[in-house]
Amino acid sequence: MTPLDQAELVTIGRIERSFGVRGDARVRSLSAVPGRFEALREVTIVASSGKSLVTRVTHVRSGGPTLIVGFEAFTTPEQVAEFRGGLLQVPRGDSPALPSDQYYQCDLIGMVVQDEAGTVLGQLEEVLAMSDNQAFLVRQDGKELLIPAAKQIVLSVDVGKRVMTVRLPEGFGDL
């Protein structure tokens, strides 16, 4: 098993912490695809340190708001801890095509966010689930901007060029 190029992978989950004493992990789903985890056989796990590994999934079960996932590569909680915050990724070909106005989070993370005039607002670092919508956490020079993921605000997304153009309401983001 060899890791694929990052562009060939889609992020579907994040390891939150270990679970139990046998190396299981508590995983937060980042996928809206029904049955995505139940059918998993193999994943690439990318740690925040950049270290990655390809491993087989041995079992998946519900753990409340998260999933309890067993990986062939982990047999102790300490091994899981090394990948805490790590991303679970699968080949892009294993993911269904999305409608033209929807995007995988992994395609949005890292994009440059700019306004209509082309002024760079920062880099999209995280997609946050809010109570009734999602929001984009954009950072630049130590400043954070939370931009609602609404059609009237997000004017365009160019996945190839890695640029999102937004129209912010007047005074939005001013201190």
Contacts in CASP RR format, 6 or more apart in sequence:
PFRMAT RR
TARGET T0000
AUTHOR 0000-0000-0000
METHOD contacts of the structure
MODEL  1
MTPLDQAELVTIGRIERSFGVRGDARVRSLSAVPGRFEALREVTIVASSG
KSLVTRVTHVRSGGPTLIVGFEAFTTPEQVAEFRGGLLQVPRGDSPALPS
DQYYQCDLIGMVVQDEAGTVLGQLEEVLAMSDNQAFLVRQDGKELLIPAA
KQIVLSVDVGKRVMTVRLPEGFGDL
1 42 0 8 1.000
1 54 0 8 1.000
1 55 0 8 1.000
2 54 0 8 1.000
3 44 0 8 1.000
3 52 0 8 1.000
3 53 0 8 1.000
3 54 0 8 1.000
4 44 0 8 1.000
4 91 0 8 1.000
6 46 0 8 1.000
7 92 0 8 1.000
8 91 0 8 1.000
8 92 0 8 1.000
9 44 0 8 1.000
9 89 0 8 1.000
9 90 0 8 1.000
9 91 0 8 1.000
9 92 0 8 1.000
9 106 0 8 1.000
10 89 0 8 1.000
10 90 0 8 1.000
10 91 0 8 1.000
10 92 0 8 1.000
10 94 0 8 1.000
10 95 0 8 1.000
10 104 0 8 1.000
10 106 0 8 1.000
11 30 0 8 1.000
11 87 0 8 1.000
11 88 0 8 1.000
11 89 0 8 1.000
11 104 0 8 1.000
11 105 0 8 1.000
11 106 0 8 1.000
11 109 0 8 1.000
12 29 0 8 1.000
12 30 0 8 1.000
12 31 0 8 1.000
12 33 0 8 1.000
12 36 0 8 1.000
12 37 0 8 1.000
12 43 0 8 1.000
12 88 0 8 1.000
12 89 0 8 1.000
12 90 0 8 1.000
12 95 0 8 1.000
13 27 0 8 1.000
13 28 0 8 1.000
13 29 0 8 1.000
13 30 0 8 1.000
13 31 0 8 1.000
13 87 0 8 1.000
13 88 0 8 1.000
14 27 0 8 1.000
14 28 0 8 1.000
14 30 0 8 1.000
14 85 0 8 1.000
14 86 0 8 1.000
14 87 0 8 1.000
14 88 0 8 1.000
15 25 0 8 1.000
15 26 0 8 1.000
15 27 0 8 1.000
15 45 0 8 1.000
15 80 0 8 1.000
15 83 0 8 1.000
15 84 0 8 1.000
15 85 0 8 1.000
15 86 0 8 1.000
15 87 0 8 1.000
15 88 0 8 1.000
16 25 0 8 1.000
16 26 0 8 1.000
16 27 0 8 1.000
16 28 0 8 1.000
16 66 0 8 1.000
16 84 0 8 1.000
16 85 0 8 1.000
17 25 0 8 1.000
17 26 0 8 1.000
17 80 0 8 1.000
17 81 0 8 1.000
17 84 0 8 1.000
18 24 0 8 1.000
18 25 0 8 1.000
18 26 0 8 1.000
18 77 0 8 1.000
18 78 0 8 1.000
18 80 0 8 1.000
18 81 0 8 1.000
18 84 0 8 1.000
19 25 0 8 1.000
19 26 0 8 1.000
19 68 0 8 1.000
19 80 0 8 1.000
20 77 0 8 1.000
21 76 0 8 1.000
21 77 0 8 1.000
22 75 0 8 1.000
22 76 0 8 1.000
23 70 0 8 1.000
23 71 0 8 1.000
23 74 0 8 1.000
23 75 0 8 1.000
23 76 0 8 1.000
23 77 0 8 1.000
23 79 0 8 1.000
23 80 0 8 1.000
24 68 0 8 1.000
24 69 0 8 1.000
24 70 0 8 1.000
24 74 0 8 1.000
24 80 0 8 1.000
25 68 0 8 1.000
25 69 0 8 1.000
25 70 0 8 1.000
25 71 0 8 1.000
25 74 0 8 1.000
25 80 0 8 1.000
25 83 0 8 1.000
26 63 0 8 1.000
26 66 0 8 1.000
26 67 0 8 1.000
26 68 0 8 1.000
27 37 0 8 1.000
27 66 0 8 1.000
27 67 0 8 1.000
27 68 0 8 1.000
27 69 0 8 1.000
27 88 0 8 1.000
28 65 0 8 1.000
28 66 0 8 1.000
28 67 0 8 1.000
29 36 0 8 1.000
29 37 0 8 1.000
29 66 0 8 1.000
29 67 0 8 1.000
30 105 0 8 1.000
31 37 0 8 1.000
33 95 0 8 1.000
33 96 0 8 1.000
37 60 0 8 1.000
37 67 0 8 1.000
37 69 0 8 1.000
38 60 0 8 1.000
40 57 0 8 1.000
40 60 0 8 1.000
40 69 0 8 1.000
40 90 0 8 1.000
41 56 0 8 1.000
41 57 0 8 1.000
42 54 0 8 1.000
42 55 0 8 1.000
42 56 0 8 1.000
42 57 0 8 1.000
42 90 0 8 1.000
43 54 0 8 1.000
43 55 0 8 1.000
43 57 0 8 1.000
43 71 0 8 1.000
43 88 0 8 1.000
43 89 0 8 1.000
43 90 0 8 1.000
44 52 0 8 1.000
44 53 0 8 1.000
44 54 0 8 1.000
44 88 0 8 1.000
44 89 0 8 1.000
44 90 0 8 1.000
45 52 0 8 1.000
45 53 0 8 1.000
45 54 0 8 1.000
45 55 0 8 1.000
45 71 0 8 1.000
45 73 0 8 1.000
45 83 0 8 1.000
45 86 0 8 1.000
45 87 0 8 1.000
45 88 0 8 1.000
45 89 0 8 1.000
46 52 0 8 1.000
46 86 0 8 1.000
46 87 0 8 1.000
46 89 0 8 1.000
47 82 0 8 1.000
47 83 0 8 1.000
47 85 0 8 1.000
47 86 0 8 1.000
48 85 0 8 1.000
48 86 0 8 1.000
51 82 0 8 1.000
51 83 0 8 1.000
53 73 0 8 1.000
53 83 0 8 1.000
55 71 0 8 1.000
55 72 0 8 1.000
55 73 0 8 1.000
55 74 0 8 1.000
56 71 0 8 1.000
56 72 0 8 1.000
56 73 0 8 1.000
57 69 0 8 1.000
57 70 0 8 1.000
57 71 0 8 1.000
57 72 0 8 1.000
58 70 0 8 1.000
58 71 0 8 1.000
58 72 0 8 1.000
59 69 0 8 1.000
59 70 0 8 1.000
60 67 0 8 1.000
60 68 0 8 1.000
60 69 0 8 1.000
60 70 0 8 1.000
61 67 0 8 1.000
61 68 0 8 1.000
62 68 0 8 1.000
69 88 0 8 1.000
73 79 0 8 1.000
74 80 0 8 1.000
74 83 0 8 1.000
87 106 0 8 1.000
89 106 0 8 1.000
95 104 0 8 1.000
98 104 0 8 1.000
101 151 0 8 1.000
103 157 0 8 1.000
103 159 0 8 1.000
105 127 0 8 1.000
107 159 0 8 1.000
108 124 0 8 1.000
108 127 0 8 1.000
108 136 0 8 1.000
108 157 0 8 1.000
108 164 0 8 1.000
109 124 0 8 1.000
109 125 0 8 1.000
109 126 0 8 1.000
109 127 0 8 1.000
110 123 0 8 1.000
110 124 0 8 1.000
110 125 0 8 1.000
110 162 0 8 1.000
111 123 0 8 1.000
111 124 0 8 1.000
111 157 0 8 1.000
111 162 0 8 1.000
111 163 0 8 1.000
111 164 0 8 1.000
112 120 0 8 1.000
112 122 0 8 1.000
112 123 0 8 1.000
112 124 0 8 1.000
112 162 0 8 1.000
112 163 0 8 1.000
112 164 0 8 1.000
113 120 0 8 1.000
113 121 0 8 1.000
113 122 0 8 1.000
113 123 0 8 1.000
113 124 0 8 1.000
113 136 0 8 1.000
113 138 0 8 1.000
113 147 0 8 1.000
113 163 0 8 1.000
113 164 0 8 1.000
113 165 0 8 1.000
113 166 0 8 1.000
114 120 0 8 1.000
114 121 0 8 1.000
114 122 0 8 1.000
114 163 0 8 1.000
114 164 0 8 1.000
114 165 0 8 1.000
114 166 0 8 1.000
115 121 0 8 1.000
115 165 0 8 1.000
115 166 0 8 1.000
115 167 0 8 1.000
115 168 0 8 1.000
116 155 0 8 1.000
116 165 0 8 1.000
116 166 0 8 1.000
116 167 0 8 1.000
118 165 0 8 1.000
120 140 0 8 1.000
121 138 0 8 1.000
121 140 0 8 1.000
121 145 0 8 1.000
121 147 0 8 1.000
121 166 0 8 1.000
121 168 0 8 1.000
122 138 0 8 1.000
122 139 0 8 1.000
122 140 0 8 1.000
122 145 0 8 1.000
123 138 0 8 1.000
123 139 0 8 1.000
123 140 0 8 1.000
124 136 0 8 1.000
124 137 0 8 1.000
124 138 0 8 1.000
124 164 0 8 1.000
125 137 0 8 1.000
125 138 0 8 1.000
125 139 0 8 1.000
126 136 0 8 1.000
126 137 0 8 1.000
127 134 0 8 1.000
127 135 0 8 1.000
127 136 0 8 1.000
127 137 0 8 1.000
127 149 0 8 1.000
128 134 0 8 1.000
128 135 0 8 1.000
128 136 0 8 1.000
128 137 0 8 1.000
128 146 0 8 1.000
130 148 0 8 1.000
133 148 0 8 1.000
133 149 0 8 1.000
133 150 0 8 1.000
134 148 0 8 1.000
134 149 0 8 1.000
135 146 0 8 1.000
135 147 0 8 1.000
135 148 0 8 1.000
135 149 0 8 1.000
136 146 0 8 1.000
136 147 0 8 1.000
136 148 0 8 1.000
136 149 0 8 1.000
136 164 0 8 1.000
137 144 0 8 1.000
137 145 0 8 1.000
137 146 0 8 1.000
138 144 0 8 1.000
138 145 0 8 1.000
138 146 0 8 1.000
138 147 0 8 1.000
139 145 0 8 1.000
145 173 0 8 1.000
147 153 0 8 1.000
147 154 0 8 1.000
147 166 0 8 1.000
147 168 0 8 1.000
152 167 0 8 1.000
153 166 0 8 1.000
153 167 0 8 1.000
153 168 0 8 1.000
153 169 0 8 1.000
154 164 0 8 1.000
154 165 0 8 1.000
154 166 0 8 1.000
155 165 0 8 1.000
155 166 0 8 1.000
155 167 0 8 1.000
156 164 0 8 1.000
156 165 0 8 1.000
157 163 0 8 1.000
157 164 0 8 1.000
157 165 0 8 1.000
158 164 0 8 1.000
158 165 0 8 1.000
END
